[in-house]
Amino acid sequence: MMIHAILADDEVLSRQKLRQFLREESDVEIVGEGASAEETIELVRATRPELLFLDIRMPGMDGFDVIGALAGDEQIPMPRIVFTTAYDQYAVRAFEFNAADYLLKPFTSERLRSAVQRVREQLKVQTSGPAGSNGRSRETSSYTTRIVFKSRGRILFLPVSEIRWIGAEENYVRICTANETHLLRETMAHLEERLDPETFLRVHRSCIVNLHFVKEVRTESAGEFSVLLTNGNKVPMSRSYRSRVSQWLVRN
């Protein structure tokens, strides 16, 4: 399928560079360019593109305001958003808006190609699913596939498929992968909302596990339960969650 795209950036040179890189993507057609938030909103309404390359800092409203305006109009299919910006401090917020990618200027053609490929994959999933009554196609899943956060001065893009389990630590959550742990200032409730419940299950008020890494459910002393993961980690489980985890283990 042809991917129709709009470039939204108040810097002419930035749009020119993006145009040049996109010439290598034969299935991407640029249908408009906007230099301000208001112009971008009108272009999206007029052309209904599948993809929007969106700068964050623009005259008037910023990129997040653009998304808010588009989201408030149910007659307009929401395009996939790839942020293009020189500022790394907006990355976490950008992915709370389900951005397809976040390109930090100056980016390479290879980095852009990776972002476009991610959009292709998302659109493929979207078009294969049922259409909603308001004209917006519904994806098979609206849950996040990556968690983006700052760590030691870097922006990390962590695929949720790599997460083994998540534990609450006061005002933070600790995300545990096979070889690393990351401490984020986040709530368990908000994180749970972003994760696919078919894969991630809250087994305790302070623990969420990736069901794909659950090995068995154990009965501990005094009638308590725990979940044993494939890497040997053991996390506590409340009695109310035992049946659901056990049923998942039987099915898989």
Beta strands, then each sheet from edge to edge (+ up, - down):
strand 1: 3-8
strand 2: 28-34
strand 3: 51-54
strand 4: 80-85
strand 5: 101-104
strand 6: 146-151
strand 7: 154-159
strand 8: 165-169
strand 9: 172-176
strand 10: 181-184
strand 11: 200-204
strand 12: 207-210
strand 13: 214-219
strand 14: 225-229
strand 15: 234-237
sheet 1: 2+ 1+ 3+ 4+ 5+
sheet 2: 6+ 7-
sheet 3: 10+ 9- 8+ 12- 11+
sheet 4: 13+ 14- 15+
end
